[in-house]
């Protein structure tokens, strides 16, 4: 990955900033075959080495007909492998399932 030193430095700075309580995101774009997937894999490895929880999903044609298919792919393993107590925490706050009053069961 020596040829990607500049890009990796930017990603390392982003990981450090997030680790210090900041936030941000990176956009990796380019033509097919230039190594975007390898760069993303290295970014995930570096974030995991910095003790981050790392989730990833890959958008394909399969997800297209499913509403939120890629979101489900992103979180499915985390939810399935979490115990009941952790799932309660995962679905707290904005992730709480809300039903309209006419749809609630009595």
ABEGO torsion letter per residue (X at the ends): XAAAAAAAAAAAAAAAAAAAGBBEBBBBBEBBGAGAAAAAAAAAAAAAAAGBBBBBBBBBAAAAABBGAAAAAAAAAAAAABBAAAAAAAABEAABBBBBAAABBX
